[in-house]
Amino acid sequence: MINGALSILCAIFSFLLILTLQFSRQWRYSAVVKPATMTMVFVFLTLLCAGIAFLLPETEETLFNVLLTTSNAAAYGTEWFFGVFIVSQVKIPPSMKRNIKIVLGVLCLIGIVLYIINGIHPIFFDYKSLQVMPINGYWSFEILNYLFFIFTGVLLLFRGGSIPMRDRILPVITQFLPLTSLIWDSIFPGLYSWDLLSFIAIAANLIHLVFILANQAQEKVDELEVKRIRATLERIKPHYIYNVLASIYYLCDQDVSTAKEAIQIFSDYLRDVLNMMEEQTLIPVSRELKTVRNYLELEQMRFGDRIHVRYQTEIEDFLIPPFSLQPLVENSVKHGLANAEGDGEIVIITYDRPESYVIVVKDSFEGFDTEQTDAGGGSGTKYVREILHRTVNGTLQIKSKPGDGTISMITIPKKQ
């Protein structure tokens, strides 16, 4: 009865933790949420089946065996997903991660098969008395659990990736808590402590590690927010405003209507830039293109026929981070035009692939040698790379050759 009550109580707590992982805004989009949630789902199944089994009357022996067999099988599912959770955080090559997950999966599958066989015909554990069978096979079988916890513990301790060393020690220690169940069960005959100790260890580890990773994610968000504000301010630097106003000033003497148009375009540009500073989400590419068009129209008023602009935008309804396109256009104007002897063309292209959306900024200015110059460009381009990667898993490729212009290509996967 005590075993059943404790298992049901822990099952309720594990269910609450599942809800927290699924619906918390702070963790919802974290990569660790899926394996962490699946771990707790199997913990819930393990505890629920065990709890119901222990609360059944003694006459329900068959149902008792089925439920306890299911509970033990689910426990190995718990171990596997917890292993996936640990492996996802360690700093090793992706191919090695994949192989480790397969090995852990095989170990857990062996355990599941053996427990199913034991449920049909007791070989190493008697469910009726909750006692170990007097054979050595049980102890060799338990090596599977020891190997699992030792391996994942060592992996986390020495390859913990971005997790600080002080935050790895507690999870490693608590992983070995379920292994003490043999001691407790021998001290208190009839006590089935493995599920309870497993729940305590896994829940403590998940809560501890997920909080650490959530805090790290928040720090990255804060860092990206600072960079986003800096990118916004780059668009309205004093010298740029001065140059535009100077151009409008001279236009007032030459063509009043054009000067008025320039003031309207500049006003729209400033309004769009300042509004984007407040954006906390992705925006339609059409909105970014509007800002780019205003920017290029102002530059054409300044440089005249030296800049020709062409748009080939087949699609404008997908989402991108704010200011992920304009820095590339600015690079073409500032660096390409500055080094070019004559005029040149800027072409902005958007098109749709089966798996991704593509934006291309192509110019026919001077270009540069990517082997001698960092293709990442300045702070604006580095910001674009980072914000694309962090928000939409996108990429930026820059190709250039002296005298042959520059091509910048943004690729945004449709499934993110």
C-alpha positions as CSV (number, residue, x, y, z in Angstrom):
1,M,0.0,0.0,0.0
2,I,2.8,2.4,0.9
3,N,4.6,1.6,-2.4
4,G,1.4,2.4,-4.3
5,A,0.7,5.7,-2.6
6,L,4.3,6.9,-3.0
7,S,4.3,6.0,-6.7
8,I,1.0,7.7,-7.4
9,L,2.1,10.8,-5.5
10,C,5.3,11.0,-7.6
11,A,3.3,10.3,-10.8
12,I,1.2,13.4,-10.0
13,F,4.4,15.5,-9.5
14,S,5.9,14.2,-12.7
15,F,2.7,15.1,-14.6
16,L,2.9,18.7,-13.2
17,L,6.5,18.9,-14.4
18,I,5.4,17.8,-17.9
19,L,2.8,20.6,-18.0
20,T,5.5,23.1,-16.9
21,L,7.9,22.0,-19.6
22,Q,5.2,22.1,-22.3
23,F,3.5,25.4,-21.5
24,S,6.2,27.6,-19.9
25,R,7.0,30.5,-22.3
26,Q,10.7,30.5,-21.1
27,W,11.3,26.9,-22.2
28,R,8.8,26.4,-25.0
29,Y,11.2,26.9,-27.8
30,S,14.3,25.4,-26.2
31,A,15.9,22.4,-27.9
32,V,16.1,20.5,-24.6
33,V,12.3,20.6,-24.0
34,K,11.4,17.6,-26.2
35,P,13.8,15.0,-24.7
36,A,13.2,16.4,-21.2
37,T,9.4,16.2,-21.7
38,M,9.6,12.6,-23.1
39,T,11.7,11.6,-20.1
40,M,9.1,12.8,-17.7
41,V,6.3,11.2,-19.8
42,F,8.0,7.8,-19.3
43,V,8.6,8.6,-15.6
44,F,4.9,9.3,-15.3
45,L,4.0,5.9,-17.0
46,T,6.5,4.1,-14.8
47,L,5.2,5.5,-11.6
48,L,1.5,5.3,-12.6
49,C,1.6,1.7,-13.6
50,A,3.6,0.7,-10.5
51,G,1.3,2.7,-8.3
52,I,-1.9,1.1,-9.7
53,A,-0.2,-2.4,-9.4
54,F,0.6,-1.9,-5.8
55,L,-2.9,-0.7,-4.9
56,L,-4.6,-3.8,-6.6
57,P,-6.1,-6.5,-4.4
58,E,-3.9,-9.7,-4.1
59,T,-6.4,-11.6,-6.3
60,E,-5.4,-9.6,-9.3
61,E,-2.1,-11.4,-9.8
62,T,-2.1,-11.4,-13.6
63,L,-2.9,-7.7,-13.9
64,F,-0.3,-6.9,-11.2
65,N,2.4,-8.7,-13.3
66,V,1.3,-6.9,-16.5
67,L,1.3,-3.5,-14.8
68,L,4.7,-4.0,-13.1
69,T,6.2,-5.3,-16.3
70,T,4.9,-2.3,-18.2
71,S,6.3,0.0,-15.4
72,N,9.8,-1.6,-15.7
73,A,9.8,-1.4,-19.5
74,A,8.8,2.3,-19.3
75,A,11.6,2.8,-16.8
76,Y,14.1,1.9,-19.6
77,G,12.3,4.2,-21.9
78,T,12.9,6.9,-19.2
79,E,16.6,6.0,-19.2
80,W,16.9,6.3,-23.0
81,F,15.2,9.7,-23.2
82,F,17.2,11.0,-20.3
83,G,20.4,9.7,-22.1
84,V,19.3,11.6,-25.2
85,F,18.7,14.7,-23.0
86,I,22.3,14.4,-21.6
87,V,23.9,13.7,-25.0
88,S,22.2,16.7,-26.5
89,Q,24.1,18.9,-24.1
90,V,27.6,17.4,-24.4
91,K,30.3,18.8,-26.6
92,I,31.1,16.0,-29.1
93,P,30.8,15.6,-32.9
94,P,27.2,15.1,-34.2
95,S,28.1,11.7,-35.7
96,M,29.4,10.5,-32.3
97,K,26.2,11.8,-30.6
98,R,24.1,9.7,-33.0
99,N,26.2,6.5,-32.3
100,I,26.0,7.0,-28.5
101,K,22.2,7.4,-28.7
102,I,22.1,4.1,-30.7
103,V,24.2,2.3,-28.1
104,L,22.1,3.6,-25.2
105,G,19.0,2.6,-27.1
106,V,20.3,-1.0,-27.5
107,L,21.1,-1.2,-23.8
108,C,17.6,-0.1,-22.9
109,L,15.9,-2.3,-25.5
110,I,17.8,-5.3,-24.0
111,G,16.4,-4.4,-20.6
112,I,12.9,-4.0,-21.9
113,V,13.0,-7.5,-23.6
114,L,14.4,-9.2,-20.4
115,Y,11.7,-7.6,-18.2
116,I,8.9,-8.7,-20.6
117,I,10.3,-12.3,-20.5
118,N,10.5,-12.0,-16.7
119,G,6.9,-10.9,-16.6
120,I,5.8,-14.0,-18.4
121,H,8.0,-16.3,-16.4
122,P,10.0,-15.0,-13.4
123,I,13.7,-15.5,-14.0
124,F,15.5,-13.0,-11.9
125,F,12.7,-11.1,-10.0
126,D,9.6,-12.3,-8.3
127,Y,6.8,-9.7,-8.6
128,K,4.6,-11.4,-6.1
129,S,7.1,-11.1,-3.2
130,L,9.0,-8.2,-4.7
131,Q,12.2,-10.2,-4.0
132,V,15.3,-10.9,-6.1
133,M,15.3,-14.5,-7.4
134,P,18.2,-16.6,-5.9
135,I,20.3,-16.6,-9.1
136,N,23.2,-14.6,-10.2
137,G,21.5,-13.5,-13.5
138,Y,19.8,-10.6,-11.7
139,W,23.0,-9.0,-10.7
140,S,24.6,-9.3,-14.1
141,F,21.3,-7.9,-15.5
142,E,21.6,-4.9,-13.2
143,I,25.0,-4.1,-14.8
144,L,22.9,-2.6,-17.7
145,N,21.7,0.1,-15.3
146,Y,25.1,0.7,-13.8
147,L,26.7,1.0,-17.3
148,F,24.0,3.5,-18.3
149,F,24.3,5.8,-15.4
150,I,28.1,5.6,-15.3
151,F,28.4,6.3,-19.0
152,T,26.0,9.3,-19.1
153,G,27.5,10.6,-15.8
154,V,31.1,10.6,-17.1
155,L,29.9,12.0,-20.4
156,L,28.2,15.0,-18.7
157,L,31.1,15.5,-16.3
158,F,33.9,15.7,-18.9
159,R,32.0,16.8,-22.0
160,G,29.4,19.1,-20.5
161,G,29.6,21.7,-23.3
162,S,28.5,25.1,-22.1
163,I,27.3,23.8,-18.7
164,P,29.7,25.1,-16.0
165,M,31.6,22.4,-14.1
166,R,30.0,23.3,-10.7
167,D,26.6,22.6,-12.3
168,R,27.6,19.2,-13.7
169,I,28.6,17.7,-10.3
170,L,25.1,17.6,-8.7
171,P,23.4,15.8,-11.7
172,V,26.3,13.3,-11.9
173,I,26.0,12.4,-8.2
174,T,22.2,12.2,-8.2
175,Q,22.2,9.9,-11.2
176,F,23.6,7.2,-9.0
177,L,20.8,7.5,-6.4
178,P,18.6,4.8,-8.0
179,L,21.5,2.3,-7.7
180,T,21.1,2.5,-3.9
181,S,17.7,0.9,-4.2
182,L,19.2,-2.5,-3.7
183,I,20.4,-1.4,-0.3
184,W,17.1,0.1,0.7
185,D,15.1,-2.9,-0.5
186,S,17.3,-5.3,1.5
187,I,17.0,-3.1,4.7
188,F,13.2,-2.9,4.3
189,P,11.8,-6.1,2.8
190,G,8.9,-5.5,0.4
191,L,9.9,-1.9,-0.3
192,Y,10.2,-1.3,-4.1
193,S,12.3,1.9,-4.0
194,W,13.8,1.9,-7.6
195,D,10.9,3.9,-9.1
196,L,10.8,6.5,-6.3
197,L,14.6,7.0,-6.3
198,S,14.6,7.2,-10.1
199,F,11.9,9.9,-10.0
200,I,13.8,11.9,-7.5
201,A,17.1,11.7,-9.4
202,I,15.7,12.4,-12.9
203,A,13.3,15.1,-11.7
204,A,16.1,16.9,-9.8
205,N,18.5,16.6,-12.8
206,L,15.9,17.9,-15.3
207,I,14.9,20.8,-13.2
208,H,18.5,21.7,-12.4
209,L,19.8,21.4,-16.0
210,V,16.7,23.0,-17.7
211,F,17.0,26.0,-15.4
212,I,20.7,26.4,-16.3
213,L,20.0,26.1,-20.1
214,A,17.0,28.4,-19.9
215,N,19.1,31.0,-18.2
216,Q,21.8,30.6,-20.8
217,A,19.1,31.0,-23.5
218,Q,17.9,34.2,-21.8
219,E,21.4,35.6,-21.8
220,K,21.7,34.9,-25.5
221,V,18.4,36.7,-26.1
222,D,19.5,39.7,-24.1
223,E,22.8,39.8,-26.0
224,L,21.0,39.6,-29.3
225,E,18.6,42.4,-28.2
226,V,21.6,44.7,-27.5
227,K,23.0,43.8,-31.0
228,R,19.6,44.5,-32.6
229,I,19.5,47.9,-31.0
230,R,23.0,48.6,-32.2
231,A,22.0,47.5,-35.7
232,T,19.1,49.9,-35.6
233,L,21.3,52.8,-34.5
234,E,23.6,51.9,-37.4
235,R,20.8,52.8,-39.8
236,I,20.5,56.4,-38.4
237,K,24.1,57.4,-37.6
238,P,24.6,61.2,-37.4
239,H,26.8,61.3,-40.5
240,Y,24.2,59.5,-42.6
241,I,21.4,61.9,-41.5
242,Y,23.7,64.8,-42.2
243,N,24.5,63.5,-45.7
244,V,20.8,63.0,-46.5
245,L,19.8,66.4,-45.2
246,A,22.7,68.0,-47.1
247,S,21.4,66.4,-50.3
248,I,17.9,67.6,-49.6
249,Y,19.2,71.1,-48.9
250,Y,20.9,71.3,-52.3
251,L,17.7,69.8,-54.0
252,C,15.7,72.7,-52.5
253,D,17.5,75.1,-54.8
254,Q,17.4,72.9,-57.9
255,D,14.1,71.0,-57.7
256,V,11.6,71.8,-55.0
257,S,9.2,68.9,-55.9
258,T,12.1,66.4,-55.7
259,A,13.2,67.9,-52.4
260,K,9.7,67.4,-51.0
261,E,9.6,63.8,-52.2
262,A,13.0,63.2,-50.6
263,I,11.8,64.6,-47.3
264,Q,8.7,62.3,-47.5
265,I,10.9,59.3,-48.3
266,F,13.4,60.2,-45.5
267,S,10.5,60.6,-43.0
268,D,9.1,57.2,-44.0
269,Y,12.5,55.6,-43.7
270,L,13.2,57.0,-40.2
271,R,9.7,56.0,-39.0
272,D,10.2,52.4,-40.3
273,V,13.6,52.1,-38.7
274,L,12.4,53.4,-35.3
275,N,9.4,51.1,-35.4
276,M,11.6,48.1,-36.1
277,M,13.7,49.0,-33.1
278,E,10.6,48.1,-31.0
279,E,9.9,44.8,-32.8
280,Q,10.2,41.6,-30.7
281,T,9.2,39.2,-33.4
282,L,9.8,38.4,-37.1
283,I,8.4,40.7,-39.8
284,P,7.2,40.1,-43.3
285,V,10.0,40.5,-45.9
286,S,7.7,43.0,-47.7
287,R,8.2,45.3,-44.8
288,E,11.9,45.0,-44.8
289,L,11.9,45.6,-48.6
290,K,9.9,48.8,-48.1
291,T,12.6,50.2,-45.8
292,V,15.3,49.1,-48.3
293,R,13.5,50.8,-51.2
294,N,13.3,54.0,-49.2
295,Y,17.0,53.8,-48.4
296,L,18.0,53.1,-52.0
297,E,15.8,55.9,-53.3
298,L,17.6,58.4,-51.0
299,E,21.0,57.0,-52.1
300,Q,20.0,57.4,-55.7
301,M,19.1,61.1,-55.0
302,R,22.6,61.5,-53.5
303,F,24.6,59.6,-56.1
304,G,22.5,60.1,-59.2
305,D,23.0,57.7,-62.1
306,R,25.9,55.9,-60.4
307,I,23.4,53.6,-58.7
308,H,20.9,51.5,-60.7
309,V,18.4,49.4,-58.8
310,R,16.4,46.4,-60.0
311,Y,13.9,44.2,-58.0
312,Q,13.0,40.6,-58.9
313,T,10.9,39.7,-55.9
314,E,8.8,36.7,-56.7
315,I,7.6,36.2,-53.1
316,E,7.3,38.7,-50.2
317,D,5.1,37.0,-47.7
318,F,7.6,35.0,-45.6
319,L,9.1,36.2,-42.3
320,I,12.6,37.4,-41.5
321,P,14.3,39.1,-38.6
322,P,14.2,42.9,-38.7
323,F,17.3,44.5,-40.4
324,S,18.5,41.2,-41.8
325,L,18.5,42.5,-45.4
326,Q,19.3,46.2,-45.3
327,P,22.9,45.8,-43.9
328,L,23.7,43.8,-47.1
329,V,22.3,46.5,-49.3
330,E,24.2,49.1,-47.4
331,N,27.4,47.2,-47.9
332,S,26.9,47.3,-51.6
333,V,26.4,51.0,-51.5
334,K,29.1,52.0,-49.0
335,H,31.9,49.6,-49.9
336,G,31.0,48.6,-53.5
337,L,30.2,52.0,-54.8
338,A,33.0,53.7,-52.9
339,N,35.6,51.5,-54.6
340,A,34.0,51.6,-58.0
341,E,35.2,53.9,-60.7
342,G,31.9,54.1,-62.7
343,D,28.3,53.3,-62.1
344,G,26.8,49.9,-61.1
345,E,23.6,48.0,-60.5
346,I,22.1,46.5,-57.3
347,V,19.6,43.7,-57.9
348,I,17.4,42.4,-55.1
349,I,15.9,39.0,-55.7
350,T,13.5,36.8,-53.7
351,Y,12.4,33.3,-54.7
352,D,10.8,30.2,-53.3
353,R,12.5,26.8,-53.1
354,P,10.8,23.5,-52.0
355,E,12.6,23.6,-48.6
356,S,13.5,27.2,-48.2
357,Y,13.1,30.9,-49.0
358,V,16.0,32.8,-50.6
359,I,16.9,36.4,-50.7
360,V,19.8,37.6,-52.9
361,V,21.5,41.0,-53.0
362,K,23.7,41.2,-56.1
363,D,25.8,44.2,-57.2
364,S,28.1,44.9,-60.1
365,F,30.5,47.2,-58.3
366,E,34.2,46.6,-57.5
367,G,33.9,43.5,-55.3
368,F,36.7,42.1,-53.1
369,D,38.9,39.1,-52.7
370,T,37.2,36.8,-50.1
371,E,40.5,35.0,-49.5
372,Q,42.2,38.2,-48.3
373,T,39.2,39.8,-46.7
374,D,36.9,38.4,-44.1
375,A,33.8,37.4,-46.0
376,G,31.8,38.0,-42.9
377,G,32.2,41.7,-43.4
378,G,31.8,44.2,-40.6
379,S,29.6,44.3,-37.5
380,G,26.4,44.7,-39.6
381,T,27.0,41.5,-41.6
382,K,28.0,39.6,-38.5
383,Y,24.8,40.7,-36.8
384,V,22.8,39.4,-39.8
385,R,24.5,36.0,-39.7
386,E,23.9,35.7,-36.0
387,I,20.3,36.8,-35.9
388,L,19.4,34.6,-38.9
389,H,21.0,31.6,-37.2
390,R,19.4,32.2,-33.8
391,T,15.9,33.1,-34.9
392,V,15.1,31.2,-38.1
393,N,18.0,28.8,-38.4
394,G,18.9,30.7,-41.6
395,T,22.3,31.2,-43.2
396,L,24.1,34.0,-45.1
397,Q,26.6,33.3,-47.8
398,I,28.8,36.0,-49.4
399,K,30.6,35.5,-52.7
400,S,32.8,38.2,-54.2
401,K,35.6,38.7,-56.7
402,P,37.6,41.8,-57.5
403,G,36.1,43.6,-60.5
404,D,33.1,41.2,-60.5
405,G,30.8,42.5,-57.8
406,T,29.4,40.8,-54.7
407,I,26.6,38.3,-54.2
408,S,25.0,38.0,-50.7
409,M,22.5,35.1,-50.3
410,I,20.2,34.6,-47.3
411,T,18.6,31.1,-47.0
412,I,15.7,30.6,-44.6
413,P,14.4,27.0,-44.1
414,K,10.6,26.6,-44.2
415,K,10.7,24.0,-41.4
416,Q,12.4,25.6,-38.4
